[in-house]
Amino acid sequence: MSLYLNRSDAREILSRMKGFESDLETVYSRWSYDFRENLGRRNALVSMSQEVETARVLSSRFQGVYSDGAPGKPDIVIEEISAELECKITSGSRSGNSVNYELRTDWETICNKERLDYVYILSDESFENFAFLFFDGLTPDDFFPPSSGSRGKTRMNKAKGMKKCTALFGSFSNRNHSHVDSLNAKIEEVNKKFQLRMSELHSRKTNTRNQEMKKRQLIENEIARTNRKLEHLQERVAYWENASDSYSFNLESLN
């Protein structure tokens, strides 16, 4: 399946959703209600505009686009290209200074359909910054089975599901890759410093046997110290290369 949404589409959908959310916030404020006090409730109300605006954008390009979203059915069907699309929105959950985004779906829906495309919109609390993530052909294998008490909702196994993701707005990164890249940069830096140190030590002139012995000892100590440091760094590289993939999301402003 080719990518049938683009960055321009994502920006248009997000812009109209932002306007809808702002209007709802104004209505709530008129009644002295805090619209953003409960982000889950806020997102549930705004999710209607995500489905409608996505369907509207797709209808300008494809025939037979309609939105249903009834239990067990996909949110949007695009008959011309035989595609079915689920629309989700989340503001994540805050833990200290960080926000964790779990990407969830209805287990019954994904099992019944066996394969679905997804759009997950990630937003901040103020609905100013977003990530628009398109997933091509997610299957039940890309999600964990629902736990007891989850009311049929299941979360994505990001180690599998994120491999099918294209960020049309905002971005994401694999923390494992970032850790490995950082560690490899440190290894390269250690090797460069070692080579410079070896060059400096070998170029030292010695006039006595004691000076020559001290020079050899310094060289041996430097080799041992560098080997210990490199071994530790390489162990950390191996850890992150074999650890389960972990992802971070970067939200982008519409302004």
N, C-alpha and C positions, 0 to 999 in steps of 0.2 A: 504494500500500500504506500503510495507516494504521500508526501506531506501536503495536505490540502488547506492548511492555514499558514499565514506568514506573519512577520513582525508587524506589518502595517495593520493586518486584521486584529492582532492581539492588542495593539495600541488603541484602535477604535473601540473594541469591546470593553477594554479597561476604562477608557475615558467615559463612556456612557454609563458604565456601572458606577464609576466614581460620582457622576452627576446624580444618579438615582440614590446612592447612599447619602449624599449631601442633602438631598431633598427630604429623605426620611429623617435624618438627624434634625432638620429644621422643624419638622412636624412634631417630633418628640420633645424638642426644646420648648415649643409653644405650650406644651402641656406639663412642663417642668419634669420631664422624664429624661433619664440619661440613656441615650440610644446605644452608646458604646460601653455601657457598664457590663453587659453580657455579650461578649464577642461571638459566641456560638449562636445566640439568638439573632444578633445583627446579621451574621453571615447567612443564616437560614432565610431571612427576608430578602437579602440581596441576591441570593442564589437564583431567584426567579429571573432577574435581569441578565445574569450570566447565560442562562439557557436561551432566553428570548433574543438577546443581542448576538449570540453566537449563531443561532439559527438564521437571523436576519442577514448577517454577513455572508453566510454560506449560500443563502437563497439568491444572492446577487450573482452567484457564479455557477450554481448547480440546480438542476431540476429535481423536484420531488424531495424537498427538505421539509421535515415537519418535526415538531417537538411534542413529546408525550410526558416522559418522566414518571409514569405510573409505576408502582412497585413491581419489580421483576422485569421492567422494560427499560431500554436505554433512553437517555434524555433527548437525544437527537438522532434522527435517521436521515441519511443522504442516499436516496434511492439510485440516483444517476451513477454513483461510483460504488454502490453496495457497501456503504460504510455506516457504522453505528458508533455514536460518540457519547461518552459520559462526561458530565460537567461537575466539578467539585471545587469548593473554595474553603480555605482554612486560614486562620490567623495564628495557628500554632499555640503552643503552651509555654509560658515563661518559667524559667528556672534560674533564679539569680539574675545575672546580666545577659543571659543567652535565651534564645527562643528555639524550641524544638518543633519541627514540622513533621507530623505523622500523616502519611498519605493513605486515607482510608476509602473503603468502598463497601457496597452491600454484597455479602458473600453469595447470596442466592442469585443475584443478577449476574455476576461474573461466571458463576458455575452454569447457569442456564444458557448463557450466550457463548461460553467457552473462550471467546476472543472479543475484546472490545478496545476501541481507542478511547483515550482519556485526555481531558484537559484539567489540570490542577492549577488553580490560581491561588497563590500565596500572597497575603497582604499583611501589612503592619496594623497596629491598633487604630491609627488615625486614618487609615485607608488612603494613604498618600504614596506608598511604595509597594511594588508588586513584583512577583515572578509569574510568568505565564508559561507553564510546562506542558508540552504535548507529548503523549505517550502513544506509540504505534503498536497496537496489537497486544495489549496485556491479556494474560490468561490466569486461571486460578493458581498456577504454579508460581506466579509473580507475587502472590500474597500469602501471608500466614493464615492457616485456618483460624476461624474466630474462637476466642476464648469464651468460657462460660460467663454469662452476664454481660456480654458485649452487644446483645440484641441483634445479632446477625451481622454486625459490622466487623470488618477485618482490615488490618493494616498491611501496607505494601512491604514486601521483602526488598528493601532498596538495593541490596547486593545484586538482585536479579532485575528488578523493574527499572532501575535507573539506566540500565544499558539500552533501554528503548526510548529514552527521553531526549527531546530537543527543546531547548529553552528559547522561546520566541520573544520573551521580554524578561529582563533580569538574567541571572545565570546561576550555575551550581558548580561545585568542585568536589572532587573525590579527595577526602582528607588523607586517605592512605597514600595517594599519589603525591600530595603536597608534602607529607612527612618524608617520603622516600626522596623526593627532589631536594628537600632541605638538607637531609642527611648526606646525600651524595655531594652536595655543594660543600658541606663541612669536610667530607673525606678529601675532596679535591684541595681544599684550603690547607688541611693538615699535610698532605703530600707536598704541596708547594713550599710550605714553611720548612718541612723536613729537608727538601732538596737544597734550599738556601742555607739552612743550618749546616748541612753536610759540606757544602761548598766552602762555607766560612771556616769550619773546623779543619778540613783537609788542607786549606791554604795557609794555616798557621805554621810559622816557622818554629822549629825547636832546636835548641843548641845543646841541650843536655839530655841524658838518658831519662832523668826524672820528668822533664818536660814532655818527652816523647811518650812516656807511660801515661802521664796525665791526659795528654791528647787522645790516646787510644781509649782511655777510660771514659772520657767525655763522649766520644763517638759511640761506644758501646751503650752508654746510658741513654743517649739520644735515640738510638735504634730501638732499645727496649721500651722506652717511654712512648715513642711513636707507634710501635706495634701494639701496645696495650690500648692506646687511644683508638687506633684503626679497628682493632678487634671489637671493641665496645660499640663503635659506630656501625660496623657491619652486622653485628648481632641485632641492633635496632632496625636496620634496613630489612633484615630477614623477618623480623617480627611483623613490620607493617606490610611487607609483601605477602604474608600469609594470613594476616588478620582479615576478618569480615569487613567488607567495604563500608565506609562511613562517609556521609555527604554533608556538605554545608550549602546553604542557599543564600544568594545575594540578591536582595530586592532593589528594584530600580524605580526612580521617581518618574512620573509622567511629565513633570515640568521641564 
